[in-house]
Structures are given as C-alpha cells and as structure tokens.
Amino acid sequence: MVELRVINGIKKEKPDYFSLYSTAFINTLESAVKKFSEFKDYDLDTRRKAVWSGVKMINTSKSRSKDRKGLENRFGLISSIQAIASGLTPREFQTVFPIEKSYDGEKYQVKDYFYTKKYIEEFGEDKVIGEDIEEFLMEYDNWTVRIFMVEMMSTASDLRRMEGGKGIMEEFLEEQGVTTSTMFKDDKGEEILINNDTGEVQKVRKPRPRYLKVVK
C-alpha cells in the first residue's frame, strides 16, 4: 500500500506592486529633472514611462489619506500624471494603455473599442491631447485608465466633503433628480441612513439569511 504524505509548500508572498510602481515613477521623474525643466519638455519615452508607472502607482495604493494634507498631495500627484499624459497624442497614448478589445458596447450601451476609436478619429489621432486630457481619459476604454479616473474623482470628492460640499457623484445625481442618502453608524454601532434631500433618518435593515427560519 502506497503511503501518501502531505508536504506543506512554501507560500509565496505577493509582490508589493505599489512600492515597485512608485519606485519606477520616482526614478523616471528624477532622471527627467536632470534633463528637462518642465513637464511640457519631456520626451516621448519619458512621458510613456512616467504615465504608465504613475497610473499604476495610484491604482495600487492601498488607501486614500483621511487628512486634508494627504488628500491634497494625492490629488496633486494625480494632476501631475495627467499633465504629463496631456503631452501625448492619442496614437502615442495607445502604446501605453491599449484600448480594451471589447466589441459589444452598442448592445449594452457602454464604451467599447469601436466607441473609443471613433472618439479618437474625431479628436485627431496625432493631435496633442493637451487641455482635453480629462475628457479624453473619461472617454477612453481601458480598465486601468478607468480605475485611475475613479481614484481621481474619489479623491476630489473627499476634498469637497472636507470643505463642507458634496461629492462629485452626489452632485451629479442630484442634477439628474436622483435622491441620495448618507450612511453612518450611531453610538450603538447601528447603521443609519439620512436622506440628503429631506433629512429623514431611518435604520438600515439587513436581510435575514436564507438558512434562518421563523419558529412558530
């Protein structure tokens, strides 16, 4: 009879991607500072490296800072990455983050490869993106770019709330006539919802698990 033994394998630690991307981004900028005085002077290779590593760095950062200074620094960093990307043309940007190979956007009414190619064709494939960088990134169908823009809007919303304002999405929904609510926990740890239009307060009721039954 053959005896089977379980051998514990060596657990591999996951790479610290944030550290890897941030190091690459910083090294690229430090090298660029020695050759160029401003972002607008960066050559194509420097822009590509800085945009790729910068976007990846923001996307893999573990959490957004909760204090104002930290949020301002993060938003400034995101803005700097966008400023570097603004010097690229759509043709050049595609070599950094290719358009997603998704082709059923018309069916589901979402952005896809064809939508993005049409947008670029109308924009001008060899025209420098410049001040249209934010709109360009919003219209561009690439998962990594999409996460980056979510991070940008989330950071901007956090800063707005610290100033007593409303988040970007909350403001947009209100303009569309959609009622929004804010959730927080009371002193007892129970989740509470406040209607941002009426101020009405209600407790959050969690659904009973299917395996629980009422005993009569």
MARTIMAR-484228 format. One record per residue (C-alpha): x, y, z; residue in three letters. Coordinates in steps of 0.05 Angstrom, whole numbers, plus 32768, in hexadecimal, padded with zeros to 4 digits. Example, Ala and Ser with C-alpha at 12.3 -4.5 7.8 and 13.67 -1.06 7.14 Angstrom:
+------+------+------+--------+
|   px |   py |   pz | tormar |
+------+------+------+--------+
| 80F6 | 7FA6 | 809C |    ALA |
| 8111 | 7FEB | 808F |    SER |
+------+------+------+--------+
REM end
This chain:
+------+------+------+--------+
|   px |   py |   pz | tormar |
+------+------+------+--------+
| 8000 | 8000 | 8000 |    MET |
| 801C | 8043 | 7FEC |    VAL |
| 8021 | 8075 | 8025 |    GLU |
| 800D | 80BC | 8013 |    LEU |
| 802A | 80F7 | 8037 |    ARG |
| 8014 | 8140 | 8035 |    VAL |
| 8050 | 816D | 802B |    ILE |
| 8046 | 81B5 | 803C |    ASN |
| 805C | 81E1 | 8003 |    GLY |
| 8080 | 8223 | 800A |    ILE |
| 804D | 825B | 800A |    LYS |
| 8062 | 8292 | 7FDA |    LYS |
| 8059 | 82D8 | 7FF1 |    GLU |
| 8034 | 8307 | 7FC2 |    LYS |
| 8060 | 833D | 7FA4 |    PRO |
| 8057 | 8383 | 7FC0 |    ASP |
| 8040 | 83A1 | 7F7E |    TYR |
| 8036 | 83E6 | 7F9B |    PHE |
| 807F | 83E8 | 7FB1 |    SER |
| 8096 | 83CE | 7F6D |    LEU |
| 806D | 8401 | 7F45 |    TYR |
| 807C | 843C | 7F72 |    SER |
| 80C7 | 842D | 7F6E |    THR |
| 80C3 | 842A | 7F22 |    ALA |
| 809B | 846B | 7F20 |    PHE |
| 80CB | 8490 | 7F4E |    ILE |
| 8108 | 8476 | 7F29 |    ASN |
| 80EA | 848E | 7EE7 |    THR |
| 80DC | 84D3 | 7F03 |    LEU |
| 8120 | 84D9 | 7F24 |    GLU |
| 8141 | 84C8 | 7EE1 |    SER |
| 8113 | 84F9 | 7EBC |    ALA |
| 8123 | 8532 | 7EEC |    VAL |
| 816C | 852E | 7ED8 |    LYS |
| 815A | 8538 | 7E8E |    LYS |
| 811A | 8561 | 7E8E |    PHE |
| 8101 | 859D | 7EB4 |    SER |
| 80B6 | 8592 | 7EAA |    GLU |
| 8085 | 855A | 7E9A |    PHE |
| 8077 | 8579 | 7E56 |    LYS |
| 80C0 | 856D | 7E42 |    ASP |
| 80BF | 8522 | 7E51 |    TYR |
| 80D2 | 84F6 | 7E16 |    ASP |
| 80A3 | 84BD | 7DFF |    LEU |
| 80C8 | 8485 | 7E23 |    ASP |
| 80C7 | 84AB | 7E65 |    THR |
| 807D | 84BB | 7E5F |    ARG |
| 806B | 8473 | 7E50 |    ARG |
| 8093 | 8458 | 7E8C |    LYS |
| 8078 | 848E | 7EBB |    ALA |
| 8030 | 8486 | 7EA7 |    VAL |
| 8032 | 8439 | 7EAA |    TRP |
| 8054 | 8435 | 7EEE |    SER |
| 802E | 8471 | 7F0A |    GLY |
| 7FE9 | 8455 | 7EF8 |    VAL |
| 7FFC | 8410 | 7F13 |    LYS |
| 8017 | 8430 | 7F53 |    MET |
| 7FD5 | 8455 | 7F61 |    ILE |
| 7FAC | 8417 | 7F51 |    ASN |
| 7FD3 | 83EA | 7F81 |    THR |
| 7FD8 | 841A | 7FBB |    SER |
| 7FB6 | 83F7 | 7FF5 |    LYS |
| 7F8A | 8430 | 800E |    SER |
| 7F7C | 847A | 8007 |    ARG |
| 7F94 | 84A6 | 803F |    SER |
| 7F5E | 84BF | 806F |    LYS |
| 7F7F | 8502 | 807F |    ASP |
| 7F7B | 8540 | 8053 |    ARG |
| 7FC6 | 8546 | 8047 |    LYS |
| 7FCB | 84FE | 8031 |    GLY |
| 7F8F | 8505 | 8002 |    LEU |
| 7FAB | 8544 | 7FE4 |    GLU |
| 7FEF | 8523 | 7FD8 |    ASN |
| 7FCC | 84E7 | 7FB7 |    ARG |
| 7FA1 | 8513 | 7F8B |    PHE |
| 7FDF | 853C | 7F78 |    GLY |
| 8003 | 84FC | 7F65 |    LEU |
| 7FC8 | 84E5 | 7F3A |    ILE |
| 7FC5 | 8529 | 7F18 |    SER |
| 8010 | 8525 | 7F09 |    SER |
| 8007 | 84E1 | 7EE8 |    ILE |
| 7FCE | 84FD | 7EBE |    GLN |
| 7FFA | 8539 | 7EAC |    ALA |
| 8031 | 850B | 7E92 |    ILE |
| 7FFE | 84E1 | 7E6B |    ALA |
| 7FE1 | 8520 | 7E4C |    SER |
| 8020 | 8527 | 7E22 |    GLY |
| 8012 | 84E5 | 7DFE |    LEU |
| 7FE8 | 84DC | 7DC0 |    THR |
| 7FB0 | 84A7 | 7DC0 |    PRO |
| 7FDC | 847C | 7D93 |    ARG |
| 8015 | 8480 | 7DC5 |    GLU |
| 7FE7 | 8475 | 7E01 |    PHE |
| 7FCE | 8434 | 7DE2 |    GLN |
| 8015 | 8418 | 7DE6 |    THR |
| 8014 | 8423 | 7E32 |    VAL |
| 7FCD | 8409 | 7E40 |    PHE |
| 7FAE | 83E5 | 7E04 |    PRO |
| 7F64 | 83EB | 7DF9 |    ILE |
| 7F3D | 83B0 | 7E16 |    GLU |
| 7F2B | 837B | 7DE3 |    LYS |
| 7EE1 | 837E | 7DF4 |    SER |
| 7EB1 | 8384 | 7DB9 |    TYR |
| 7E6A | 837E | 7DD6 |    ASP |
| 7E63 | 83C5 | 7DF1 |    GLY |
| 7E29 | 83D7 | 7DC3 |    GLU |
| 7E02 | 839B | 7DDC |    LYS |
| 7E0B | 83AE | 7E26 |    TYR |
| 7E0E | 83F9 | 7E1B |    GLN |
| 7E55 | 8400 | 7E37 |    VAL |
| 7E98 | 8417 | 7E1D |    LYS |
| 7EC0 | 83E4 | 7DF5 |    ASP |
| 7EF7 | 83DF | 7DC1 |    TYR |
| 7ECD | 83FC | 7D89 |    PHE |
| 7EB4 | 8435 | 7DB4 |    TYR |
| 7EFB | 8448 | 7DC9 |    THR |
| 7F16 | 8443 | 7D82 |    LYS |
| 7EDE | 8470 | 7D68 |    LYS |
| 7EEC | 84A3 | 7D9F |    TYR |
| 7F36 | 84A3 | 7D8E |    ILE |
| 7F28 | 84A9 | 7D44 |    GLU |
| 7EFD | 84E7 | 7D50 |    GLU |
| 7F2F | 8503 | 7D82 |    PHE |
| 7F6B | 84F8 | 7D55 |    GLY |
| 7F99 | 84BD | 7D5F |    GLU |
| 7FD9 | 84E7 | 7D58 |    ASP |
| 7FBF | 8525 | 7D7D |    LYS |
| 7FDF | 8533 | 7DC1 |    VAL |
| 7FAA | 8525 | 7DF6 |    ILE |
| 7FBB | 8564 | 7E1D |    GLY |
| 7F84 | 8584 | 7E47 |    GLU |
| 7F52 | 854E | 7E31 |    ASP |
| 7F77 | 8519 | 7E5A |    ILE |
| 7F40 | 850E | 7E8E |    GLU |
| 7F0A | 8506 | 7E59 |    GLU |
| 7F38 | 84D9 | 7E31 |    PHE |
| 7F45 | 84AB | 7E6C |    LEU |
| 7EFA | 84A8 | 7E7C |    MET |
| 7EEA | 8493 | 7E34 |    GLU |
| 7F23 | 8461 | 7E2F |    TYR |
| 7F11 | 8418 | 7E38 |    ASP |
| 7F48 | 83F7 | 7E61 |    ASN |
| 7F3E | 83D6 | 7EA4 |    TRP |
| 7F7E | 83F3 | 7EC3 |    THR |
| 7F6D | 8439 | 7EAC |    VAL |
| 7F26 | 8431 | 7EC6 |    ARG |
| 7F3F | 8420 | 7F0C |    ILE |
| 7F6E | 845B | 7F0A |    PHE |
| 7F34 | 848A | 7EFA |    MET |
| 7F0A | 846D | 7F32 |    VAL |
| 7F44 | 847B | 7F61 |    GLU |
| 7F49 | 84C2 | 7F47 |    MET |
| 7EFE | 84CF | 7F51 |    MET |
| 7EFD | 84AD | 7F95 |    SER |
| 7F37 | 84D8 | 7FAE |    THR |
| 7F17 | 8517 | 7F93 |    ALA |
| 7ED5 | 8504 | 7FB5 |    SER |
| 7EF8 | 84F8 | 7FF8 |    ASP |
| 7F17 | 853D | 7FF4 |    LEU |
| 7ED3 | 855C | 7FE4 |    ARG |
| 7EB3 | 853B | 8020 |    ARG |
| 7EEA | 8555 | 804D |    MET |
| 7ED7 | 859B | 8036 |    GLU |
| 7E8F | 858D | 8047 |    GLY |
| 7E7A | 8580 | 8000 |    GLY |
| 7E5E | 8543 | 7FDC |    LYS |
| 7E83 | 850C | 7FB7 |    GLY |
| 7E86 | 850E | 7F6B |    ILE |
| 7E58 | 84D3 | 7F63 |    MET |
| 7E26 | 84EE | 7F96 |    GLU |
| 7E24 | 8530 | 7F72 |    GLU |
| 7E1A | 850E | 7F2F |    PHE |
| 7DE1 | 84E2 | 7F48 |    LEU |
| 7DBE | 851E | 7F67 |    GLU |
| 7DC2 | 8542 | 7F24 |    GLU |
| 7DA0 | 8506 | 7F05 |    GLN |
| 7D69 | 8508 | 7F3A |    GLY |
| 7D81 | 84CA | 7F5E |    VAL |
| 7D7B | 84CB | 7FAA |    THR |
| 7DBA | 84B8 | 7FCF |    THR |
| 7DC5 | 84A1 | 8017 |    SER |
| 7E00 | 84A2 | 8047 |    THR |
| 7E0E | 8466 | 8073 |    MET |
| 7E31 | 8468 | 80B7 |    PHE |
| 7E32 | 8441 | 80F9 |    LYS |
| 7E11 | 845B | 8138 |    ASP |
| 7E2C | 8454 | 817F |    ASP |
| 7E12 | 840C | 8183 |    LYS |
| 7E36 | 83F9 | 8143 |    GLY |
| 7DF5 | 83F4 | 811B |    GLU |
| 7DF6 | 840C | 80D3 |    GLU |
| 7DCB | 8449 | 80C5 |    ILE |
| 7DB5 | 8468 | 8083 |    LEU |
| 7DA7 | 84B2 | 807C |    ILE |
| 7D81 | 84CA | 803E |    ASN |
| 7DAB | 8505 | 8023 |    ASN |
| 7D6C | 8527 | 8008 |    ASP |
| 7D3B | 8521 | 8041 |    THR |
| 7D68 | 8512 | 807D |    GLY |
| 7D3E | 84D4 | 808D |    GLU |
| 7D63 | 84A1 | 80B8 |    VAL |
| 7D58 | 8456 | 80B5 |    GLN |
| 7D7C | 8419 | 80CE |    LYS |
| 7D9C | 83E9 | 809C |    VAL |
| 7D79 | 83A6 | 809E |    ARG |
| 7DA4 | 836C | 8088 |    LYS |
| 7D82 | 8332 | 8066 |    PRO |
| 7D7A | 82F2 | 808F |    ARG |
| 7DA7 | 82B9 | 8075 |    PRO |
| 7D81 | 8284 | 804E |    ARG |
| 7D95 | 824D | 807E |    TYR |
| 7D71 | 826F | 80B9 |    LEU |
| 7D27 | 8261 | 80C1 |    LYS |
| 7CF4 | 827E | 80F0 |    VAL |
| 7CDE | 8249 | 8123 |    VAL |
| 7C94 | 824C | 8132 |    LYS |
+------+------+------+--------+
REM end
